[in-house]
Amino acid sequence: MTEIRVSASRDYSVLIGSGLLKNAGEYIKDFCKNNVAAVITDDVVDGLYYESLERSLNEKGITAVKFVMKNGEGSKNAENFIAILNFLAENRLTRSDLVIALGGGVVGDIAGFAAATYLRGTGFVQIPTTLLAMVDSSVGGKTAIDLEMGKNLAGAFYQPSLVLCDYDALNTLPEKIFADGCAEVIKYAVLKDRGLFDYLMETGTEFDREKVIAECVAIKRDIVGEDEFEKGSRRLLNLGHTLGHAVELCSEYSVSHGSAVAVGMAEIARRSAVNGLCSEECAKEVCGVIERFLLPVDTDINGEELYGAMLSDKKRSGEKISLVIPREVGRCEVRSFDVEKMKEFFGF
């Protein structure tokens, strides 16, 4: 097992290993002072892992109550958010109790937002069951729901008390969902780690799971430690996301987050090369590793639609918007563009 400590407004451990879920009660007990835990999950993960988690909690004297929502991005909405808050109130959870997110990024985002706002903040543990959630969304304290105008437009920064990454859960993931997580792994390699990038090109999806998850979490740990509330360097983590979120929105979320981010990374690399901000070789390498993982590098959604969606991105500030530019593999920078210049940058 690998333990990575995150230093933020709340310091906590990210544990990465095999068999953690069936022993979750042992790790969680110290954070659940009133011995009641509300488990937020979806209708797929519920059937796979809830029983094991409940048994482990019960063995440590913790009573579990369960809220189940439909799997998928469409569930990360205001209606479910309010339903979760009412569920917590109906079960009389207190600040000494715990909210546990059991699932992927959607579950983690909405459960975390509920934990941040119920009673102005209750205990919160992340148990991610997808690669994407393990390497990215479960760490760093971003919580949110989607609004009609775009992704993650309502939320809070709220750090968990503990993150348990049991990579055995990846064995039940459909190939496409696992690939979604690989898009975020690639993001970290392009951002900060040439060695990881070369390793991914060599291994493809057969990479060492504990090693790669730990390397990605360590990169995010360092960035969050510098800039918890995304005023500066944390914006690097949005590589591929401005265009990616637009692809998701315009497709009405029929394109998954990982695939959309892959498209966003490929396009930002290509357009950076066209605009003289990185070499053609860099763009080819970025597109090449994305294709190595059988992820998409382009979209058939027209530029005007994408541009309109990008104007609703939460990273927009007035008439400016931030884009993360790859200068070379392992080194990226944040650049601010006037919204009209952004249109020119992408050739829309």
N, C-alpha and C positions, 0 to 999 in steps of 0.2 A: 504493500500500500504506500502511496505517496501522499504526503500532507503539504499543502501550500497555504501559508498564512497571508491573509489580505489585511492591509492596514488602511482603514477608512474611518468614517464617522462611527462605525461599529467595526471592531476588529473581529475576524472570524477565520475559521479553517475551511479549506476545500479538501476533502478526502477523496482520493482516486484509487479505486482498487476493485478486486473481484469479491463478490459475496457480501457487499456492504448492505444491500437492501434487506436481506433476511436477518441481519443483525442491527437494523436501524435503531431499534429501541435503546440499545446500549449506548449509542452515540448521542441520541436525542434526549435522554432522560434528564440530563442536567439543565436543559433549556425549557423544560415543561414543569414548572414549579407547582401548578395546580392539577397536574395529571389528567388534563383533557386536551386532545389534539383534534383540530378540524382538518381533515384531509380533503384537498381540492384536487380533483382528477377529471379525466375524460372517459367516455364510454368504451374506448379501446384499452387504455392502460388499466382501467378498473378491473377488467376481467383477467389481466395478465399479472398484476403485481399488488393489488390492494390487499388481498387476503394474506399474503406473506408479510406485508407491512403491518397490518392490523395485529397479526399474531405476535410479531416482534414487540410492538408497542404494549400489548396486553401483558406480555411476560414481564414487562418492567413496571406494571401497575398503571399504565396510561390508557384511558378510555378514548377510543377513536369514534368520531362521527364523520360522515362522508357526504360530500357534495359532488355530484357527477354531471358534467355538461357534455354536449356533443363534441366529438373530435373535430379540429380544424380551425383555421383562422377566423372564420365567420362567427365563432363563439366568443371572440375577444371583444365583446361589445358592452354597451352601457346596461342593457337589460340583464345580462348575466352578472355584471358587476354588482348591481343593486340586489339581485337575487342572492348572491354570495353574502353580502352584508346582512341581509335579512336572515339568512341561514345561521350566520354567526350569532346574531342577536337572539334568534329563537332557541338556540342551544346554550344561551347564556354564557358565552365565552367571556373571560375576563382578560385583563392585560397580563395575567400570570399564566394564561393558557397559550396555545401554539397553533398557528396556521402552517400546514405542511402542503407544499406544492409537489404533487406526484405526477409527473408527465413531462411533456416537451415545453417549448418556448411559450406557446399560447397559455398553457396552464400556469407556468411560472410567472408570466407577466401579469395576468389578471388576479391570481391569488396574492401576488406580492403587493399589488395596488390595493386590494382589499385589506391586507394586513397593515398596510401603511395608514389607512384611513379609518378602520374600525377602532373605536375608542381612542382615536388619534395615535394609534400604533400599538400593535400586539406582536408577540414573538413570531418569528417566521423562519422556516427551514425549507431549503430547496432540495428535492430529490429528483434530478433530471433523468429522464429515460431515453432521450435522443442525443445523438452526437452533437447536434447544433446547440442544444441547451447546455450540455456538459462543457463545451469549449467556449461558449459565449454568453448566452442570455441568463444563465443561472448565477453568473459571477458579475459583481460590479454594482448591483443595486438599482438598475433601471427597471421600473415597473410601469405598466401602461395598459390602456385599452385603445381600440381604434374608433374613430368617428367616421361619419359618412364622407368627409372631405379627405381622409387619409389615415395612415397608420400611426399609432402611438401618439396621438395628438392630445390625450389626457393621461396623466400619470404622475409618478413621484419618484424621487431618488430615495430608496429605502433598502438598506443593506440587510441581508439575511443574518441569522445567528450561526448558521452552519450550512454547508453544501456537501451532499453525499453523491459522488459520481460512481455508481456501480456499473462498470462497463460491460458486465454480463447482460445487462438490459439491451445492449445493442444487438444481441443475437436474435432478438425477435423483431427487429426493425425491417420493414420492406426495403428492398434495395434502393428505391427512389428516395426514401426518407433518410437513409444513411448517406446517400450522395448529397442531400441538402446540407447535412452537417459538414461534409467534406468541403463545401464552398466556404464555410467560415474558417475551417482549418487552413485552406489556401490563402484566405485573407490575411491571417496572422503571418504566414510565411512571406507573403509579398510585402507586408508592412515592415517586418522587423528581423527576419531570420533567413538569410540565404542558405544556410546549412539545412534548415527544415525544408525549404523549397526544393533543394536538390534531392533530399531524402524522399520527399513525396513523388517527385518525378521517377525515382528509382523503384519505389515500392507500389505505387498506385494505392488501391484500397486495402492492400495487405500490410499496412503499416502496423507497428507496435502500438496498441491502443493506449496503454497506460503512459508510455513515453510521449506520444503526440498530444494527448489530452493535457498532460502535465505541462508540456512546453507552451501550449496555447494559453492555458490558465496563468502561467507565470508571466507571459507577455502582457496579458490583460491586467494582472495584478500590479505590474510595474506602472502601467499607464494610468490605472485608476488611482494608485497611490499618489501620483503626481497631480491628478486633475479629476477629482471625484465627480464634480458637478458639470463637467463638459464645458469649461470656459476656454480651454486651450488644447493641450495635446490629446485629450480623450477624443476629440473630434476625428482623430486618425482612424478610430475604430469604425467610422462610417464609410470606409473604402467600399465603393460599389453600391452603397445603400441609397443614395439620393435617386439615381436612375432606377435602382432595383425596386425601391418602394413604389415608384411610378409604374413600373411594369406590373407589379402586384395589383395596384389599384385599378389600372386600365383593363386588366384581365379579369376583374372582379374576383381576384384571388384564386383563379383557376391555375395560375402559375405560382408554384410554391416559393417560399421565401428564399431558400437556397438557390434554386434555379434563377430567380430574379436577381439575386446578388451576383451570381456568376456572370449573367449578362451584363450587369452594371460594371463589374470589374473589367471584363473584356472590352467593353465600349470605352470606358474611361482611359484604359491603356492605349487603345487604338487612337482615340482622339487626342490624347496627350502626345503621341508620336506625330500625328498630323500637325499639331500646333507647336511642335518643336520643344516640348517639355520633357520628353524622354526619347530614347532611341527606338528605332524600328525593332531592334533585337529585343529590347525590353518588352515591347508590346507582343511580339511573337512568343516570348517565353511565358508571359502571363496567360495568353490565349491557349498556349500549348499545354500548360498544366491543368487548366480547366477542362480541356478536351480529354486529357489523360484520365480524368475522373468521370468521363461521359456526361459532363454538364454542358448546358447550352452556352453559346458565345454571342448569340444575336436574337432579335425578336422581330416579329412582323407587325408589331404595333407601330402606327405612324408617328413621326416626330412631333407633330402638333399636339396630339393627344398626350404624349409623354411630357412635353414641355408644360402643358397646362397642369398636369398632375404634380410635376416637380415644383411648381409655384406654391403648392400647399404644403410642401415639406417643412417639418418642424425646424430644420436647420436654416431656414430663411430668416433674415433679419432685415426688415424694410425692403429696400430694393437690391439687397445683396444676398447671395447664397454661397455657402462653403462647399467646395468640392475637394476630395482627397486625390492628389495626383501622384502616381508612381513615377519617381525619378529614375529608379533602377530597382531591381529585385532586392528587397530588404531595406529600402529607403524610400519613404513617401513623405509628402508634405501637404498641409492644408492651404488652399488658396481661396480667397474670397473673390467672387465674380459679381458684377452687376448682372441682373437677371437677363437683360438683353444680350450682354456679352456671353452669358452661359448658352444662350440660344445659338449664337455664332460658333461657340466652342464645339457644340455637338453637331453643328451643321443642320439644324432643324429648319 
